[in-house]
Every structure is written in C-alpha cells, then in structure tokens.
Amino acid sequence: MKFKVSENYKRRDRRNAVLAALLVVIIFVGCIWMLISSDSLLNKGIAALTAFLMGRYLPAAYRRVFTGEASYPEVEISEPDNEIRIKHNDTTISMPLSGIEKLIIQKLKGKVTSILLTNESFSDLRFEGYKELEQMASLLQKHNPDAKSKTANWYHR
C-alpha cells in the first residue's frame, strides 16, 4: 500500500517556510539598516553580529521555500514482501519490517499525528502529514510485536 503526504500538509508546511523566511529577511534587513544608521559602536557590533547570524540562514530558507515540494518521500508498505520502501527523488530505500527496533505512534486527541520509527540500519524515521496515517500505523503495528511498539498520547516534535 502506498502512502503520500497530503496536499493540506504540504500547503501548511510551505506557508510556514515562507513566513519563517520572511521573518529572517525582515530581521536581516533591520540589522543592515541599524548597522548603517547607528552612531554607537556597540549598536553597530550587535547589528553586524545579528546580520551575520541571520544571513547564514538565508540560503537554507530559500532552499526550503523553493524545494519544499520535492522533500516529501513516498512510503510503500508491501505485505507480501514484508518490507517498507521509501522513495525520495528517484532513490528507493527498502528495509524489512522485521528490522524495526522501535515504533512509536503519537496521537493527539485520539488521532494519529506522527509515527516515529527506529530500525537497525537507519537511525530514526518520522512520518507526519500522510493522508492515511492511521492505516499506516495499523499496518506497521500488525507486523511488529507489542514489545516493540508503543502509543504515545503525549505529542512531541
């Protein structure tokens, strides 16, 4: 069964990326303006340091806004093959379902919000925003003994 990220989640994530990038740009421009218009050496130093620190995040913010659509992997759980395949940008990674060391299903108000998966070959995987996340959680839980899976009602990012 194939799972894709929902359009609603993509739209919300892109909006958050745009707002974060806008905030970084506003702070950066404000620091440059403060650097130019300030008479005090202390204010110029603080503005230069803050502009330098914010300027480092501008390329990352740009990449996140313009390549955000391509950063959502497609997940396929194959029951006959007993494996999970994660496809991202023409690269497919397969791992056996028996290789899952720990499975944490995070719920908020009785609804599955994310799945944290720890396996022996890749450290941690997080699935969030998929259309049929509850079905994905039940499939993963079905293939893992209860000792390996846990349902967390306290949601954390």
Backbone as JSON, one array per atom type, in Angstrom:
{
  "sequence": "MKFKVSENYKRRDRRNAVLAALLVVIIFVGCIWMLISSDSLLNKGIAALTAFLMGRYLPAAYRRVFTGEASYPEVEISEPDNEIRIKHNDTTISMPLSGIEKLIIQKLKGKVTSILLTNESFSDLRFEGYKELEQMASLLQKHNPDAKSKTANWYHR",
  "N": [[0.84, -1.17, 0.0], [0.57, 2.21, -0.85], [1.63, 5.34, 0.44], [1.16, 8.79, 0.56], [2.1, 12.21, 1.16], [-0.27, 14.5, 2.39], [-1.99, 17.07, 0.56], [-2.89, 19.23, 1.99], [-1.18, 19.26, 4.21], [1.25, 19.77, 2.91], [0.75, 22.32, 1.91], [0.41, 23.77, 4.3], [2.95, 23.43, 5.43], [4.56, 24.67, 3.53], [3.59, 27.29, 3.73], [4.41, 27.9, 6.35], [7.17, 27.77, 5.95], [7.56, 29.91, 4.18], [6.73, 32.07, 5.79], [8.64, 31.89, 7.86], [10.99, 32.36, 6.39], [10.46, 34.94, 5.53], [10.45, 36.29, 7.99], [13.16, 35.96, 8.71], [14.38, 37.45, 6.65], [13.32, 40.01, 7.17], [14.41, 40.56, 9.71], [17.11, 40.47, 9.01], [17.32, 42.61, 7.15], [16.55, 44.71, 8.84], [18.69, 44.67, 10.64], [20.81, 45.36, 8.94], [19.99, 47.95, 8.25], [20.12, 49.11, 10.81], [22.85, 48.88, 11.21], [23.85, 50.64, 9.31], [22.65, 53.11, 9.98], [23.2, 53.62, 12.66], [25.0, 55.3, 15.28], [26.46, 54.54, 17.44], [29.11, 52.42, 18.45], [28.69, 50.01, 19.76], [26.03, 49.35, 19.08], [26.38, 49.05, 16.32], [28.07, 46.83, 16.31], [26.45, 44.84, 17.47], [24.4, 44.8, 15.56], [25.85, 44.01, 13.28], [26.74, 41.46, 14.05], [24.27, 40.13, 14.45], [23.19, 40.39, 11.86], [25.05, 38.87, 10.46], [24.6, 36.32, 11.61], [21.89, 35.9, 10.92], [22.09, 36.09, 8.17], [23.35, 33.76, 7.48], [21.28, 31.93, 7.46], [19.74, 32.56, 5.28], [20.27, 31.26, 2.66], [19.42, 28.63, 3.3], [16.76, 29.07, 4.0], [15.78, 29.96, 1.55], [16.14, 27.63, -0.04], [14.4, 25.9, 1.31], [11.9, 27.02, 0.83], [11.69, 26.93, -2.0], [12.3, 24.3, -2.77], [10.69, 22.73, -1.28], [8.48, 21.17, -2.02], [9.53, 18.91, -3.2], [10.58, 17.5, -1.14], [9.19, 15.54, 0.2], [8.89, 12.25, 0.98], [7.68, 9.24, -0.62], [5.95, 6.56, 0.74], [5.86, 3.06, 0.81], [4.3, 0.2, 1.89], [4.83, -3.09, 1.71], [3.13, -5.91, 2.08], [3.21, -8.67, 1.13], [5.96, -8.92, 0.48], [7.01, -8.28, 2.87], [8.23, -5.82, 3.62], [9.27, -2.37, 3.85], [9.22, 0.39, 1.72], [10.84, 3.34, 0.88], [10.55, 6.04, -1.11], [12.3, 8.62, -2.59], [12.95, 11.29, -4.54], [13.77, 9.76, -6.97], [15.24, 7.78, -5.72], [15.18, 4.77, -4.05], [14.71, 3.25, -0.99], [14.82, 0.25, 0.68], [13.67, -1.72, 3.38], [13.43, -4.42, 5.68], [10.4, -5.24, 7.39], [10.71, -6.6, 9.7], [13.03, -5.6, 10.7], [12.54, -3.42, 12.26], [13.19, -1.75, 15.16], [11.98, -0.15, 17.12], [8.79, 1.3, 17.48], [6.91, 4.12, 17.6], [3.83, 5.48, 18.02], [2.35, 8.47, 17.75], [-0.27, 10.21, 19.2], [-2.8, 12.69, 19.08], [-5.5, 14.02, 20.57], [-6.86, 11.61, 20.13], [-6.3, 11.02, 17.49], [-4.01, 9.86, 15.06], [-0.99, 11.51, 14.76], [1.72, 11.44, 14.13], [4.34, 9.13, 13.25], [6.99, 7.53, 14.7], [9.85, 5.85, 13.85], [12.26, 3.51, 14.55], [15.03, 1.81, 13.39], [17.36, -0.88, 12.66], [19.22, -0.33, 10.64], [18.91, 2.33, 9.56], [18.91, 5.25, 11.43], [16.64, 6.96, 12.73], [13.3, 7.43, 11.67], [10.69, 9.58, 10.63], [7.3, 9.89, 10.17], [4.96, 12.05, 9.07], [2.02, 13.88, 8.42], [0.94, 12.38, 6.35], [-1.64, 11.1, 4.19], [-3.21, 8.79, 4.89], [-2.5, 8.1, 7.62], [-3.28, 6.73, 9.91], [-3.93, 4.21, 8.93], [-1.43, 3.44, 8.0], [-0.09, 3.28, 10.44], [-1.49, 1.17, 11.66], [-0.82, -0.95, 9.95], [1.96, -1.08, 10.31], [2.04, -1.67, 13.02], [0.84, -4.15, 13.04], [2.75, -5.81, 11.96], [4.7, -5.87, 13.85], [5.75, -6.99, 17.04], [4.06, -6.45, 20.21], [5.88, -5.65, 22.12], [7.7, -4.1, 20.83], [6.34, -1.89, 19.9], [4.73, 1.22, 20.71], [2.25, 3.38, 21.97], [2.03, 6.77, 22.11], [0.5, 9.19, 23.93], [1.19, 11.68, 24.56], [2.11, 14.25, 22.68], [4.99, 15.1, 20.96], [7.42, 17.06, 19.25]],
  "CA": [[0.0, 0.0, 0.0], [1.37, 3.43, -0.98], [1.21, 6.48, 1.24], [1.71, 10.07, 0.12], [1.82, 13.33, 2.05], [-1.49, 15.19, 1.97], [-1.82, 18.41, 0.0], [-3.12, 20.18, 3.08], [0.05, 19.31, 5.0], [2.25, 20.44, 2.07], [0.4, 23.74, 1.86], [0.7, 24.35, 5.61], [4.4, 23.43, 5.61], [5.1, 25.72, 2.65], [3.23, 28.58, 4.33], [5.3, 28.1, 7.49], [8.51, 28.04, 5.42], [7.56, 31.27, 3.64], [6.69, 33.01, 6.91], [9.94, 31.86, 8.54], [11.95, 33.03, 5.52], [10.13, 36.36, 5.58], [10.94, 36.79, 9.28], [14.63, 36.04, 8.63], [14.71, 38.57, 5.77], [12.99, 41.26, 7.87], [15.43, 40.77, 10.75], [18.37, 40.75, 8.32], [17.24, 43.98, 6.62], [16.56, 45.6, 10.0], [20.07, 44.74, 11.16], [21.61, 46.15, 7.98], [19.59, 49.35, 8.43], [20.68, 49.53, 12.09], [24.3, 48.97, 11.01], [24.13, 51.85, 8.53], [22.15, 54.34, 10.59], [23.57, 53.77, 14.06], [26.22, 56.04, 15.58], [27.17, 53.85, 18.52], [29.88, 51.26, 18.03], [28.05, 48.82, 20.34], [24.87, 49.03, 18.23], [26.89, 48.54, 15.04], [28.58, 45.48, 16.55], [25.3, 43.94, 17.66], [23.72, 44.69, 14.26], [26.7, 43.22, 12.38], [26.71, 40.07, 14.51], [22.94, 39.59, 14.17], [23.06, 40.28, 10.4], [25.86, 37.72, 10.06], [23.92, 35.09, 12.02], [20.68, 35.74, 10.12], [22.5, 35.9, 6.78], [23.69, 32.34, 7.29], [20.06, 31.15, 7.26], [19.06, 32.96, 4.05], [20.26, 30.2, 1.64], [18.6, 27.49, 3.75], [15.36, 29.49, 3.9], [15.46, 29.96, 0.12], [16.0, 26.23, -0.47], [13.21, 25.28, 1.91], [10.71, 27.55, 0.16], [11.59, 26.55, -3.41], [12.41, 22.86, -2.99], [9.89, 22.07, -0.27], [7.56, 20.19, -2.62], [10.27, 17.7, -3.54], [11.2, 16.91, 0.05], [8.28, 14.61, 0.87], [9.05, 10.91, 0.4], [6.53, 8.35, -0.78], [6.18, 5.34, 1.52], [5.08, 1.91, 0.38], [4.43, -0.97, 2.76], [4.5, -4.29, 0.93], [2.9, -7.04, 2.99], [3.74, -9.95, 0.63], [7.42, -8.92, 0.56], [7.31, -7.98, 4.27], [9.21, -4.74, 3.67], [8.82, -0.99, 3.68], [10.04, 1.08, 0.72], [10.74, 4.79, 0.96], [11.02, 6.59, -2.38], [12.52, 10.06, -2.49], [13.74, 11.81, -5.66], [14.3, 8.66, -7.78], [16.02, 6.87, -4.9], [14.31, 3.92, -3.25], [15.36, 2.54, 0.11], [13.97, -0.83, 1.18], [14.11, -2.36, 4.62], [12.44, -5.4, 6.13], [9.57, -4.83, 8.52], [11.23, -7.26, 10.91], [14.18, -4.84, 11.17], [12.11, -2.28, 13.06], [13.51, -1.95, 16.58], [11.02, 0.55, 17.98], [7.74, 2.01, 16.76], [6.14, 4.99, 18.49], [2.7, 6.12, 17.35], [1.97, 9.64, 18.54], [-1.66, 10.6, 19.0], [-3.26, 13.94, 19.65], [-6.96, 14.0, 20.58], [-7.31, 10.34, 19.6], [-5.97, 10.89, 16.08], [-2.57, 9.66, 14.85], [-0.37, 12.69, 14.17], [3.01, 11.08, 13.55], [4.89, 7.81, 13.55], [8.44, 7.52, 14.84], [10.3, 4.5, 13.54], [13.7, 3.3, 14.75], [15.41, 0.5, 12.88], [18.76, -1.2, 12.89], [20.11, 0.19, 9.61], [18.8, 3.79, 9.52], [18.65, 5.55, 12.84], [15.26, 7.32, 13.04], [12.44, 7.91, 10.59], [9.49, 10.22, 11.14], [6.26, 10.02, 9.16], [3.99, 13.02, 9.55], [1.31, 14.57, 7.36], [0.48, 11.47, 5.3], [-3.09, 11.06, 4.07], [-3.79, 7.66, 5.63], [-1.51, 7.82, 8.66], [-3.82, 5.72, 10.83], [-3.8, 2.92, 8.27], [-0.01, 3.13, 8.02], [0.24, 2.88, 11.81], [-2.03, -0.16, 11.94], [-0.02, -1.91, 9.19], [3.26, -1.24, 10.97], [1.81, -2.33, 14.31], [0.48, -5.54, 12.77], [3.96, -6.56, 11.64], [5.65, -5.78, 14.96], [5.19, -7.43, 18.32], [3.69, -5.36, 21.12], [7.04, -5.2, 22.89], [8.44, -3.12, 20.04], [5.53, -0.72, 19.56], [4.2, 1.97, 21.84], [1.4, 4.5, 21.6], [2.3, 7.91, 22.98], [-0.58, 10.18, 23.9], [1.82, 12.99, 24.72], [2.68, 14.56, 21.38], [6.17, 15.96, 20.97], [8.02, 17.21, 17.91]],
  "C": [[0.89, 1.24, 0.0], [0.76, 4.55, -0.16], [1.93, 7.73, 0.75], [1.31, 11.15, 1.11], [0.61, 14.09, 1.5], [-1.18, 16.6, 1.47], [-2.0, 19.48, 1.06], [-1.86, 20.36, 3.92], [1.15, 20.03, 4.22], [2.01, 21.94, 2.05], [0.73, 24.43, 3.17], [2.21, 24.45, 5.85], [5.06, 24.51, 4.75], [4.79, 27.1, 3.21], [4.15, 28.89, 5.51], [6.72, 28.42, 7.03], [8.6, 29.46, 4.88], [7.55, 32.29, 4.77], [8.01, 33.04, 7.67], [11.0, 32.57, 7.71], [11.72, 34.54, 5.52], [10.62, 37.0, 6.88], [12.46, 36.94, 9.27], [15.05, 37.23, 7.78], [14.43, 39.9, 6.46], [14.03, 41.56, 8.95], [16.77, 41.13, 10.11], [18.39, 42.19, 7.8], [17.25, 45.0, 7.76], [17.95, 45.75, 10.6], [20.98, 45.53, 10.24], [21.27, 47.63, 8.12], [20.17, 49.9, 9.74], [22.2, 49.71, 11.98], [24.67, 50.26, 10.29], [23.78, 53.11, 9.3], [22.62, 54.59, 12.02], [24.89, 54.52, 14.2], [27.08, 55.32, 16.61], [27.89, 52.61, 17.98], [29.28, 49.96, 18.57], [26.85, 48.39, 19.48], [25.31, 48.48, 16.88], [27.41, 47.11, 15.19], [27.46, 44.47, 16.71], [24.58, 43.72, 16.33], [24.53, 43.83, 13.3], [26.67, 41.75, 12.76], [25.37, 39.42, 14.18], [22.73, 39.41, 12.67], [23.87, 39.09, 9.89], [25.15, 36.41, 10.4], [22.65, 34.85, 11.21], [21.01, 35.49, 8.66], [22.88, 34.46, 6.47], [22.46, 31.5, 7.0], [19.32, 31.5, 5.97], [19.12, 31.87, 2.96], [19.39, 29.0, 2.03], [17.11, 27.83, 3.65], [14.91, 29.5, 2.43], [15.23, 28.54, -0.38], [14.73, 25.6, 0.07], [11.94, 25.76, 1.23], [10.59, 26.98, -1.25], [11.77, 25.07, -3.69], [11.58, 22.08, -1.98], [8.98, 20.99, -0.81], [8.26, 18.86, -2.89], [10.82, 16.97, -2.31], [10.29, 15.95, 0.81], [8.4, 13.23, 0.24], [7.72, 10.17, 0.3], [6.87, 7.04, -0.08], [5.28, 4.24, 0.99], [5.37, 0.75, 1.34], [3.92, -2.17, 1.98], [4.37, -5.47, 1.88], [3.4, -8.37, 2.43], [5.27, -10.05, 0.73], [7.91, -8.68, 1.99], [8.41, -6.92, 4.37], [8.54, -3.39, 3.48], [9.78, -0.32, 2.71], [9.77, 2.58, 0.85], [11.37, 5.35, -0.31], [11.1, 8.1, -2.26], [13.45, 10.48, -3.63], [14.48, 10.71, -6.43], [15.24, 7.73, -7.02], [15.05, 6.09, -4.02], [15.14, 3.17, -2.22], [14.37, 1.49, 0.61], [14.55, -1.37, 2.47], [13.03, -3.33, 5.06], [11.65, -4.87, 7.33], [10.04, -5.47, 9.82], [12.43, -6.52, 11.48], [13.82, -3.62, 12.0], [12.37, -2.59, 14.53], [12.46, -1.33, 17.49], [10.05, 1.34, 17.11], [6.94, 2.81, 17.77], [5.08, 5.68, 17.65], [2.23, 7.25, 18.25], [0.55, 10.05, 18.18], [-1.92, 11.93, 19.69], [-4.78, 13.97, 19.47], [-7.51, 12.74, 19.9], [-6.98, 10.08, 18.15], [-4.45, 10.76, 15.93], [-2.01, 10.89, 14.15], [0.99, 12.4, 13.56], [3.42, 9.69, 14.0], [6.4, 7.95, 13.59], [8.91, 6.08, 14.72], [11.81, 4.43, 13.73], [14.02, 1.9, 14.25], [16.91, 0.31, 13.02], [19.69, -0.6, 11.85], [20.09, 1.71, 9.49], [18.37, 4.2, 10.92], [17.17, 5.83, 13.12], [14.55, 7.8, 11.79], [11.19, 8.5, 11.21], [8.51, 10.39, 9.97], [5.18, 10.93, 9.73], [3.33, 13.68, 8.34], [0.82, 13.68, 6.23], [-1.04, 11.35, 5.35], [-3.72, 9.98, 4.96], [-2.82, 7.2, 6.71], [-1.99, 6.75, 9.63], [-3.7, 4.32, 10.23], [-2.34, 2.48, 8.22], [0.41, 2.63, 9.4], [-0.27, 1.48, 12.12], [-1.26, -1.25, 11.18], [1.33, -2.16, 9.86], [3.12, -1.96, 12.3], [1.51, -3.82, 14.12], [1.73, -6.4, 12.54], [5.02, -6.5, 12.73], [5.01, -6.28, 16.23], [4.93, -6.24, 19.24], [4.87, -4.84, 21.92], [7.81, -4.11, 22.16], [7.64, -1.85, 19.78], [4.91, -0.1, 20.8], [3.34, 3.1, 21.29], [1.61, 5.61, 22.62], [1.16, 8.9, 22.83], [-0.04, 11.59, 24.09], [2.58, 13.28, 23.44], [3.88, 15.48, 21.55], [6.77, 15.98, 19.58], [9.43, 16.8, 17.98]]
}
